[in-house]
Amino acid sequence: MIHYSCDRCNKSINAREEIRYVVRIEVQLAVGERENGELDDVSLEELEQMLGEFEDSVDEGLDEAASEKTFDLCSRCYSEYIDNPLAIETMGIGFSKN
């Protein structure tokens, strides 16, 4: 039998009795896009230079260009993840009673 455990809280997940959630996160390199018409006034030499710079930056970032991770989550951790996938804590602003 395959053993599953929650990658967030390390709780053992019995796949026959409990729901197991699989979360797949994919990260891709975002290449800046130009608005339509921004290249209208660019010379051929400038385009070649831009293409060369783009190719250099892509070559440097190929290892970091795309990444995919897969995680198993129990029901409780799934609920918490779905409510706040980036684990961003909301900042509460407290005022003194002065």
Backbone atoms as SQL, in Angstrom:
CREATE TABLE atoms (id INTEGER PRIMARY KEY, chain TEXT, resi INTEGER, resn TEXT, atom TEXT, x REAL, y REAL, z REAL);
INSERT INTO atoms VALUES
  (1, 'A', 1, 'MET', 'N', 0.838, -1.185, 0.000),
  (2, 'A', 1, 'MET', 'CA', 0.000, 0.000, 0.000),
  (3, 'A', 1, 'MET', 'C', 0.882, 1.248, 0.000),
  (4, 'A', 2, 'ILE', 'N', 0.496, 2.221, -0.780),
  (5, 'A', 2, 'ILE', 'CA', 1.240, 3.475, -0.860),
  (6, 'A', 2, 'ILE', 'C', 0.908, 4.321, 0.361),
  (7, 'A', 3, 'HIS', 'N', 1.941, 4.889, 0.949),
  (8, 'A', 3, 'HIS', 'CA', 1.772, 5.742, 2.139),
  (9, 'A', 3, 'HIS', 'C', 1.777, 7.205, 1.701),
  (10, 'A', 4, 'TYR', 'N', 0.764, 7.951, 2.140),
  (11, 'A', 4, 'TYR', 'CA', 0.686, 9.381, 1.862),
  (12, 'A', 4, 'TYR', 'C', 0.751, 10.132, 3.175),
  (13, 'A', 5, 'SER', 'N', 1.376, 11.292, 3.123),
  (14, 'A', 5, 'SER', 'CA', 1.359, 12.183, 4.277),
  (15, 'A', 5, 'SER', 'C', 1.228, 13.609, 3.766),
  (16, 'A', 6, 'CYS', 'N', 0.642, 14.442, 4.590),
  (17, 'A', 6, 'CYS', 'CA', 0.434, 15.843, 4.230),
  (18, 'A', 6, 'CYS', 'C', 1.791, 16.544, 4.203),
  (19, 'A', 7, 'ASP', 'N', 2.078, 17.197, 3.107),
  (20, 'A', 7, 'ASP', 'CA', 3.357, 17.900, 2.975),
  (21, 'A', 7, 'ASP', 'C', 3.396, 19.188, 3.781),
  (22, 'A', 8, 'ARG', 'N', 2.281, 19.577, 4.344),
  (23, 'A', 8, 'ARG', 'CA', 2.242, 20.807, 5.138),
  (24, 'A', 8, 'ARG', 'C', 2.360, 20.522, 6.632),
  (25, 'A', 9, 'CYS', 'N', 1.589, 19.544, 7.131),
  (26, 'A', 9, 'CYS', 'CA', 1.583, 19.278, 8.576),
  (27, 'A', 9, 'CYS', 'C', 2.181, 17.910, 8.934),
  (28, 'A', 10, 'ASN', 'N', 2.553, 17.131, 7.935),
  (29, 'A', 10, 'ASN', 'CA', 3.145, 15.802, 8.094),
  (30, 'A', 10, 'ASN', 'C', 2.200, 14.747, 8.645),
  (31, 'A', 11, 'LYS', 'N', 0.912, 15.037, 8.702),
  (32, 'A', 11, 'LYS', 'CA', -0.076, 14.054, 9.163),
  (33, 'A', 11, 'LYS', 'C', -0.168, 12.932, 8.133),
  (34, 'A', 12, 'SER', 'N', -0.247, 11.698, 8.615),
  (35, 'A', 12, 'SER', 'CA', -0.434, 10.549, 7.743),
  (36, 'A', 12, 'SER', 'C', -1.844, 10.590, 7.164),
  (37, 'A', 13, 'ILE', 'N', -1.976, 10.310, 5.872),
  (38, 'A', 13, 'ILE', 'CA', -3.271, 10.329, 5.206),
  (39, 'A', 13, 'ILE', 'C', -3.595, 8.908, 4.749),
  (40, 'A', 14, 'ASN', 'N', -4.668, 8.352, 5.294),
  (41, 'A', 14, 'ASN', 'CA', -5.137, 7.033, 4.889),
  (42, 'A', 14, 'ASN', 'C', -6.030, 7.234, 3.665),
  (43, 'A', 15, 'ALA', 'N', -5.518, 6.910, 2.489),
  (44, 'A', 15, 'ALA', 'CA', -6.223, 7.183, 1.239),
  (45, 'A', 15, 'ALA', 'C', -7.538, 6.426, 1.124),
  (46, 'A', 16, 'ARG', 'N', -7.715, 5.355, 1.872),
  (47, 'A', 16, 'ARG', 'CA', -8.963, 4.598, 1.820),
  (48, 'A', 16, 'ARG', 'C', -10.063, 5.240, 2.663),
  (49, 'A', 17, 'GLU', 'N', -9.685, 6.019, 3.672),
  (50, 'A', 17, 'GLU', 'CA', -10.665, 6.573, 4.605),
  (51, 'A', 17, 'GLU', 'C', -10.744, 8.096, 4.574),
  (52, 'A', 18, 'GLU', 'N', -9.733, 8.745, 4.062),
  (53, 'A', 18, 'GLU', 'CA', -9.674, 10.206, 4.088),
  (54, 'A', 18, 'GLU', 'C', -9.527, 10.760, 2.673),
  (55, 'A', 19, 'ILE', 'N', -9.899, 12.013, 2.550),
  (56, 'A', 19, 'ILE', 'CA', -9.702, 12.709, 1.279),
  (57, 'A', 19, 'ILE', 'C', -8.286, 13.262, 1.251),
  (58, 'A', 20, 'ARG', 'N', -7.622, 13.031, 0.156),
  (59, 'A', 20, 'ARG', 'CA', -6.271, 13.569, -0.045),
  (60, 'A', 20, 'ARG', 'C', -6.341, 14.526, -1.226),
  (61, 'A', 21, 'TYR', 'N', -5.769, 15.700, -1.038),
  (62, 'A', 21, 'TYR', 'CA', -5.742, 16.701, -2.095),
  (63, 'A', 21, 'TYR', 'C', -4.336, 16.790, -2.663),
  (64, 'A', 22, 'VAL', 'N', -4.244, 16.940, -3.975),
  (65, 'A', 22, 'VAL', 'CA', -2.954, 17.121, -4.641),
  (66, 'A', 22, 'VAL', 'C', -2.928, 18.544, -5.189),
  (67, 'A', 23, 'VAL', 'N', -1.916, 19.289, -4.787),
  (68, 'A', 23, 'VAL', 'CA', -1.743, 20.661, -5.252),
  (69, 'A', 23, 'VAL', 'C', -0.524, 20.684, -6.164),
  (70, 'A', 24, 'ARG', 'N', -0.709, 21.194, -7.368),
  (71, 'A', 24, 'ARG', 'CA', 0.402, 21.341, -8.313),
  (72, 'A', 24, 'ARG', 'C', 0.632, 22.834, -8.534),
  (73, 'A', 25, 'ILE', 'N', 1.859, 23.248, -8.326),
  (74, 'A', 25, 'ILE', 'CA', 2.208, 24.654, -8.503),
  (75, 'A', 25, 'ILE', 'C', 3.200, 24.733, -9.658),
  (76, 'A', 26, 'GLU', 'N', 2.882, 25.556, -10.619),
  (77, 'A', 26, 'GLU', 'CA', 3.750, 25.735, -11.774),
  (78, 'A', 26, 'GLU', 'C', 4.197, 27.195, -11.824),
  (79, 'A', 27, 'VAL', 'N', 5.486, 27.388, -11.960),
  (80, 'A', 27, 'VAL', 'CA', 6.048, 28.734, -12.036),
  (81, 'A', 27, 'VAL', 'C', 6.756, 28.855, -13.376),
  (82, 'A', 28, 'GLN', 'N', 6.445, 29.927, -14.109),
  (83, 'A', 28, 'GLN', 'CA', 7.068, 30.159, -15.399),
  (84, 'A', 28, 'GLN', 'C', 7.671, 31.550, -15.449),
  (85, 'A', 29, 'LEU', 'N', 8.700, 31.676, -16.222),
  (86, 'A', 29, 'LEU', 'CA', 9.335, 32.966, -16.444),
  (87, 'A', 29, 'LEU', 'C', 8.382, 33.853, -17.230),
  (88, 'A', 30, 'ALA', 'N', 8.118, 35.042, -16.719),
  (89, 'A', 30, 'ALA', 'CA', 7.258, 35.997, -17.417),
  (90, 'A', 30, 'ALA', 'C', 8.147, 36.943, -18.212),
  (91, 'A', 31, 'VAL', 'N', 7.952, 36.942, -19.489),
  (92, 'A', 31, 'VAL', 'CA', 8.746, 37.800, -20.363),
  (93, 'A', 31, 'VAL', 'C', 7.939, 39.056, -20.619),
  (94, 'A', 32, 'GLY', 'N', 8.572, 40.213, -20.429),
  (95, 'A', 32, 'GLY', 'CA', 7.870, 41.482, -20.611),
  (96, 'A', 32, 'GLY', 'C', 7.279, 41.593, -21.999),
  (97, 'A', 33, 'GLU', 'N', 6.083, 42.094, -22.039),
  (98, 'A', 33, 'GLU', 'CA', 5.394, 42.267, -23.313),
  (99, 'A', 33, 'GLU', 'C', 5.267, 43.750, -23.619),
  (100, 'A', 34, 'ARG', 'N', 5.364, 44.078, -24.882),
  (101, 'A', 34, 'ARG', 'CA', 5.201, 45.470, -25.301),
  (102, 'A', 34, 'ARG', 'C', 3.768, 45.687, -25.761),
  (103, 'A', 35, 'GLU', 'N', 3.297, 46.881, -25.531),
  (104, 'A', 35, 'GLU', 'CA', 1.969, 47.237, -26.005),
  (105, 'A', 35, 'GLU', 'C', 1.982, 47.319, -27.533),
  (106, 'A', 36, 'ASN', 'N', 0.835, 47.116, -28.153),
  (107, 'A', 36, 'ASN', 'CA', 0.734, 47.236, -29.607),
  (108, 'A', 36, 'ASN', 'C', 1.203, 48.618, -30.040),
  (109, 'A', 37, 'GLY', 'N', 1.992, 48.660, -31.078),
  (110, 'A', 37, 'GLY', 'CA', 2.451, 49.932, -31.616),
  (111, 'A', 37, 'GLY', 'C', 3.747, 50.431, -31.013),
  (112, 'A', 38, 'GLU', 'N', 4.253, 49.825, -29.952),
  (113, 'A', 38, 'GLU', 'CA', 5.483, 50.311, -29.344),
  (114, 'A', 38, 'GLU', 'C', 6.695, 50.067, -30.225),
  (115, 'A', 39, 'LEU', 'N', 6.609, 49.138, -31.161),
  (116, 'A', 39, 'LEU', 'CA', 7.746, 48.829, -32.020),
  (117, 'A', 39, 'LEU', 'C', 7.667, 49.544, -33.361),
  (118, 'A', 40, 'ASP', 'N', 6.660, 50.362, -33.575),
  (119, 'A', 40, 'ASP', 'CA', 6.481, 51.031, -34.863),
  (120, 'A', 40, 'ASP', 'C', 7.660, 51.919, -35.226),
  (121, 'A', 41, 'ASP', 'N', 8.241, 52.607, -34.247),
  (122, 'A', 41, 'ASP', 'CA', 9.307, 53.568, -34.531),
  (123, 'A', 41, 'ASP', 'C', 10.703, 53.014, -34.240),
  (124, 'A', 42, 'VAL', 'N', 10.839, 51.686, -34.102),
  (125, 'A', 42, 'VAL', 'CA', 12.118, 51.078, -33.767),
  (126, 'A', 42, 'VAL', 'C', 12.804, 50.640, -35.052),
  (127, 'A', 43, 'SER', 'N', 14.112, 50.973, -35.168),
  (128, 'A', 43, 'SER', 'CA', 14.869, 50.602, -36.364),
  (129, 'A', 43, 'SER', 'C', 15.230, 49.124, -36.324),
  (130, 'A', 44, 'LEU', 'N', 15.646, 48.598, -37.461),
  (131, 'A', 44, 'LEU', 'CA', 16.032, 47.197, -37.562),
  (132, 'A', 44, 'LEU', 'C', 17.215, 46.888, -36.645),
  (133, 'A', 45, 'GLU', 'N', 18.151, 47.818, -36.547),
  (134, 'A', 45, 'GLU', 'CA', 19.309, 47.622, -35.661),
  (135, 'A', 45, 'GLU', 'C', 18.879, 47.527, -34.196),
  (136, 'A', 46, 'GLU', 'N', 17.934, 48.389, -33.808),
  (137, 'A', 46, 'GLU', 'CA', 17.436, 48.350, -32.438),
  (138, 'A', 46, 'GLU', 'C', 16.705, 47.041, -32.159),
  (139, 'A', 47, 'LEU', 'N', 15.952, 46.553, -33.149),
  (140, 'A', 47, 'LEU', 'CA', 15.261, 45.276, -32.991),
  (141, 'A', 47, 'LEU', 'C', 16.258, 44.129, -32.807),
  (142, 'A', 48, 'GLU', 'N', 17.332, 44.137, -33.598),
  (143, 'A', 48, 'GLU', 'CA', 18.355, 43.098, -33.485),
  (144, 'A', 48, 'GLU', 'C', 19.015, 43.144, -32.107),
  (145, 'A', 49, 'GLN', 'N', 19.296, 44.349, -31.612),
  (146, 'A', 49, 'GLN', 'CA', 19.899, 44.500, -30.289),
  (147, 'A', 49, 'GLN', 'C', 18.942, 43.996, -29.210),
  (148, 'A', 50, 'MET', 'N', 17.659, 44.362, -29.324),
  (149, 'A', 50, 'MET', 'CA', 16.672, 43.911, -28.351),
  (150, 'A', 50, 'MET', 'C', 16.555, 42.394, -28.357),
  (151, 'A', 51, 'LEU', 'N', 16.576, 41.795, -29.550),
  (152, 'A', 51, 'LEU', 'CA', 16.489, 40.347, -29.665),
  (153, 'A', 51, 'LEU', 'C', 17.703, 39.686, -29.029),
  (154, 'A', 52, 'GLY', 'N', 18.897, 40.241, -29.255),
  (155, 'A', 52, 'GLY', 'CA', 20.109, 39.703, -28.644),
  (156, 'A', 52, 'GLY', 'C', 20.059, 39.775, -27.126),
  (157, 'A', 53, 'GLU', 'N', 19.604, 40.897, -26.590),
  (158, 'A', 53, 'GLU', 'CA', 19.477, 41.043, -25.135),
  (159, 'A', 53, 'GLU', 'C', 18.452, 40.066, -24.577),
  (160, 'A', 54, 'PHE', 'N', 17.363, 39.886, -25.297),
  (161, 'A', 54, 'PHE', 'CA', 16.330, 38.955, -24.870),
  (162, 'A', 54, 'PHE', 'C', 16.881, 37.527, -24.840),
  (163, 'A', 55, 'GLU', 'N', 17.587, 37.117, -25.901),
  (164, 'A', 55, 'GLU', 'CA', 18.150, 35.771, -25.953),
  (165, 'A', 55, 'GLU', 'C', 19.146, 35.547, -24.824),
  (166, 'A', 56, 'ASP', 'N', 19.972, 36.565, -24.534),
  (167, 'A', 56, 'ASP', 'CA', 20.943, 36.452, -23.430),
  (168, 'A', 56, 'ASP', 'C', 20.221, 36.266, -22.104),
  (169, 'A', 57, 'SER', 'N', 19.166, 37.048, -21.878),
  (170, 'A', 57, 'SER', 'CA', 18.457, 36.953, -20.600),
  (171, 'A', 57, 'SER', 'C', 17.730, 35.623, -20.468),
  (172, 'A', 58, 'VAL', 'N', 17.205, 35.102, -21.570),
  (173, 'A', 58, 'VAL', 'CA', 16.527, 33.804, -21.535),
  (174, 'A', 58, 'VAL', 'C', 17.540, 32.700, -21.266),
  (175, 'A', 59, 'ASP', 'N', 18.722, 32.756, -21.922),
  (176, 'A', 59, 'ASP', 'CA', 19.750, 31.742, -21.699),
  (177, 'A', 59, 'ASP', 'C', 20.188, 31.718, -20.238),
  (178, 'A', 60, 'GLU', 'N', 20.311, 32.884, -19.616),
  (179, 'A', 60, 'GLU', 'CA', 20.729, 32.957, -18.216),
  (180, 'A', 60, 'GLU', 'C', 19.669, 32.392, -17.288),
  (181, 'A', 61, 'GLY', 'N', 18.404, 32.507, -17.658),
  (182, 'A', 61, 'GLY', 'CA', 17.340, 32.106, -16.761),
  (183, 'A', 61, 'GLY', 'C', 16.668, 30.790, -17.109),
  (184, 'A', 62, 'LEU', 'N', 17.267, 29.999, -18.019),
  (185, 'A', 62, 'LEU', 'CA', 16.618, 28.754, -18.420),
  (186, 'A', 62, 'LEU', 'C', 16.389, 27.811, -17.252),
  (187, 'A', 63, 'ASP', 'N', 17.358, 27.695, -16.354),
  (188, 'A', 63, 'ASP', 'CA', 17.198, 26.800, -15.218),
  (189, 'A', 63, 'ASP', 'C', 16.076, 27.266, -14.295),
  (190, 'A', 64, 'GLU', 'N', 15.851, 28.559, -14.247),
  (191, 'A', 64, 'GLU', 'CA', 14.836, 29.115, -13.372),
  (192, 'A', 64, 'GLU', 'C', 13.563, 29.467, -14.133),
  (193, 'A', 65, 'ALA', 'N', 13.533, 29.192, -15.441),
  (194, 'A', 65, 'ALA', 'CA', 12.423, 29.636, -16.278),
  (195, 'A', 65, 'ALA', 'C', 11.115, 28.942, -15.940),
  (196, 'A', 66, 'ALA', 'N', 11.172, 27.672, -15.613),
  (197, 'A', 66, 'ALA', 'CA', 9.949, 26.942, -15.314),
  (198, 'A', 66, 'ALA', 'C', 10.220, 25.936, -14.217),
  (199, 'A', 67, 'SER', 'N', 9.267, 25.812, -13.346),
  (200, 'A', 67, 'SER', 'CA', 9.397, 24.867, -12.249),
  (201, 'A', 67, 'SER', 'C', 8.007, 24.378, -11.884),
  (202, 'A', 68, 'GLU', 'N', 7.908, 23.095, -11.578),
  (203, 'A', 68, 'GLU', 'CA', 6.624, 22.543, -11.159),
  (204, 'A', 68, 'GLU', 'C', 6.836, 21.707, -9.907),
  (205, 'A', 69, 'LYS', 'N', 5.982, 21.917, -8.932),
  (206, 'A', 69, 'LYS', 'CA', 6.045, 21.180, -7.669),
  (207, 'A', 69, 'LYS', 'C', 4.672, 20.557, -7.414),
  (208, 'A', 70, 'THR', 'N', 4.672, 19.397, -6.768),
  (209, 'A', 70, 'THR', 'CA', 3.433, 18.711, -6.415),
  (210, 'A', 70, 'THR', 'C', 3.448, 18.412, -4.927),
  (211, 'A', 71, 'PHE', 'N', 2.318, 18.686, -4.258),
  (212, 'A', 71, 'PHE', 'CA', 2.202, 18.487, -2.824),
  (213, 'A', 71, 'PHE', 'C', 0.914, 17.734, -2.503),
  (214, 'A', 72, 'ASP', 'N', 0.973, 16.863, -1.495),
  (215, 'A', 72, 'ASP', 'CA', -0.217, 16.206, -0.953),
  (216, 'A', 72, 'ASP', 'C', -0.662, 16.992, 0.271),
  (217, 'A', 73, 'LEU', 'N', -1.982, 17.223, 0.391),
  (218, 'A', 73, 'LEU', 'CA', -2.518, 17.940, 1.540),
  (219, 'A', 73, 'LEU', 'C', -3.675, 17.168, 2.153),
  (220, 'A', 74, 'CYS', 'N', -3.766, 17.223, 3.474),
  (221, 'A', 74, 'CYS', 'CA', -4.922, 16.671, 4.176),
  (222, 'A', 74, 'CYS', 'C', -6.070, 17.677, 4.039),
  (223, 'A', 75, 'SER', 'N', -7.250, 17.292, 4.491),
  (224, 'A', 75, 'SER', 'CA', -8.434, 18.154, 4.347),
  (225, 'A', 75, 'SER', 'C', -8.270, 19.493, 5.049),
  (226, 'A', 76, 'ARG', 'N', -7.720, 19.471, 6.273),
  (227, 'A', 76, 'ARG', 'CA', -7.573, 20.714, 7.041),
  (228, 'A', 76, 'ARG', 'C', -6.586, 21.650, 6.349),
  (229, 'A', 77, 'CYS', 'N', -5.449, 21.120, 5.941),
  (230, 'A', 77, 'CYS', 'CA', -4.440, 21.962, 5.287),
  (231, 'A', 77, 'CYS', 'C', -4.922, 22.457, 3.927),
  (232, 'A', 78, 'TYR', 'N', -5.708, 21.636, 3.242),
  (233, 'A', 78, 'TYR', 'CA', -6.279, 22.075, 1.969),
  (234, 'A', 78, 'TYR', 'C', -7.186, 23.291, 2.187),
  (235, 'A', 79, 'SER', 'N', -8.024, 23.235, 3.209),
  (236, 'A', 79, 'SER', 'CA', -8.937, 24.352, 3.493),
  (237, 'A', 79, 'SER', 'C', -8.156, 25.625, 3.797),
  (238, 'A', 80, 'GLU', 'N', -7.092, 25.491, 4.571),
  (239, 'A', 80, 'GLU', 'CA', -6.273, 26.656, 4.892),
  (240, 'A', 80, 'GLU', 'C', -5.536, 27.164, 3.652),
  (241, 'A', 81, 'TYR', 'N', -5.056, 26.244, 2.834),
  (242, 'A', 81, 'TYR', 'CA', -4.341, 26.620, 1.614),
  (243, 'A', 81, 'TYR', 'C', -5.258, 27.347, 0.640),
  (244, 'A', 82, 'ILE', 'N', -6.452, 26.826, 0.450),
  (245, 'A', 82, 'ILE', 'CA', -7.372, 27.403, -0.529),
  (246, 'A', 82, 'ILE', 'C', -7.827, 28.802, -0.105),
  (247, 'A', 83, 'ASP', 'N', -7.881, 29.048, 1.214),
  (248, 'A', 83, 'ASP', 'CA', -8.254, 30.371, 1.718),
  (249, 'A', 83, 'ASP', 'C', -7.122, 31.384, 1.590),
  (250, 'A', 84, 'ASN', 'N', -5.882, 30.906, 1.627),
  (251, 'A', 84, 'ASN', 'CA', -4.723, 31.797, 1.621),
  (252, 'A', 84, 'ASN', 'C', -3.541, 31.085, 0.955),
  (253, 'A', 85, 'PRO', 'N', -3.580, 30.888, -0.374),
  (254, 'A', 85, 'PRO', 'CA', -2.573, 30.068, -1.044),
  (255, 'A', 85, 'PRO', 'C', -1.143, 30.586, -0.936),
  (256, 'A', 86, 'LEU', 'N', -0.958, 31.877, -0.782),
  (257, 'A', 86, 'LEU', 'CA', 0.391, 32.423, -0.673),
  (258, 'A', 86, 'LEU', 'C', 0.829, 32.614, 0.772),
  (259, 'A', 87, 'ALA', 'N', -0.006, 32.173, 1.697),
  (260, 'A', 87, 'ALA', 'CA', 0.293, 32.266, 3.132),
  (261, 'A', 87, 'ALA', 'C', 0.629, 33.693, 3.547),
  (262, 'A', 88, 'ILE', 'N', -0.127, 34.616, 3.003),
  (263, 'A', 88, 'ILE', 'CA', 0.050, 36.025, 3.346),
  (264, 'A', 88, 'ILE', 'C', -0.809, 36.321, 4.559),
  (265, 'A', 89, 'GLU', 'N', -0.162, 36.711, 5.623),
  (266, 'A', 89, 'GLU', 'CA', -0.899, 37.039, 6.840),
  (267, 'A', 89, 'GLU', 'C', -1.458, 38.445, 6.707),
  (268, 'A', 90, 'THR', 'N', -2.709, 38.582, 7.067),
  (269, 'A', 90, 'THR', 'CA', -3.308, 39.907, 7.033),
  (270, 'A', 90, 'THR', 'C', -2.774, 40.697, 8.219),
  (271, 'A', 91, 'MET', 'N', -2.401, 41.904, 7.951),
  (272, 'A', 91, 'MET', 'CA', -1.838, 42.761, 8.992),
  (273, 'A', 91, 'MET', 'C', -2.963, 43.482, 9.699),
  (274, 'A', 92, 'GLY', 'N', -3.103, 43.208, 10.970),
  (275, 'A', 92, 'GLY', 'CA', -4.100, 43.907, 11.758),
  (276, 'A', 92, 'GLY', 'C', -3.487, 45.183, 12.318),
  (277, 'A', 93, 'ILE', 'N', -4.205, 46.253, 12.190),
  (278, 'A', 93, 'ILE', 'CA', -3.727, 47.525, 12.726),
  (279, 'A', 93, 'ILE', 'C', -4.438, 47.764, 14.055),
  (280, 'A', 94, 'GLY', 'N', -3.662, 47.846, 15.086),
  (281, 'A', 94, 'GLY', 'CA', -4.249, 48.056, 16.412),
  (282, 'A', 94, 'GLY', 'C', -3.990, 49.484, 16.892),
  (283, 'A', 95, 'PHE', 'N', -4.984, 50.060, 17.512),
  (284, 'A', 95, 'PHE', 'CA', -4.844, 51.398, 18.041),
  (285, 'A', 95, 'PHE', 'C', -4.924, 51.329, 19.566),
  (286, 'A', 96, 'SER', 'N', -4.121, 52.131, 20.211),
  (287, 'A', 96, 'SER', 'CA', -4.175, 52.174, 21.661),
  (288, 'A', 96, 'SER', 'C', -5.462, 52.869, 22.103),
  (289, 'A', 97, 'LYS', 'N', -5.827, 52.679, 23.352),
  (290, 'A', 97, 'LYS', 'CA', -7.072, 53.265, 23.870),
  (291, 'A', 97, 'LYS', 'C', -6.810, 54.616, 24.540),
  (292, 'A', 98, 'ASN', 'N', -5.731, 55.267, 24.199),
  (293, 'A', 98, 'ASN', 'CA', -5.391, 56.565, 24.790),
  (294, 'A', 98, 'ASN', 'C', -6.305, 57.642, 24.301);
